[in-house]
Amino acid sequence: MEKSKYYRQGELVFKELSKEAFEQATVSPYRIHATVKEDGVIREGEKSGHKHQVNDGILYSDSNGNLYIKAKDLDSALDIEGGVKITHPEHKALRLEGKYYQVEIQREYDEAKHSRQVAD
């Protein structure tokens, strides 16, 4: 079994998925169907208002708040760089070389407050 690849930008972690895992998560009749987030905004910073945004890809969201990314033009011969570009004003642009990803928001643990999402 091949090990999953992970990438990170700020508080976001991108887990590479196989095509089968992506399709099971987004279109399986046993799961909640995911819909396209047209604006491509993964997450907006709670403090700064800056946005992590998908470029060269399609962002999907299901009703449970799970986020998935699929590279655009998977069959296009014109897609020279390949993959998906993630941008944010305070971070270096991130190029994800794969085709399918699940987005996870890193959590931090505070004994007094328990677990919470990391703020950008």
Buried (B, 14 or more C-beta within 10 A) or exposed (E): EEEEEEBEBBBBBBBBBEEEBBBEBBEEEEBEEBEEBEEBEBBEBEEEEBBBBBEBBBBBBBEEEBBBBBBBEEEEEEEEEBBBBBBBEEBEEBBBEBBBBBBBBEEEEEEEEEEEEEEB
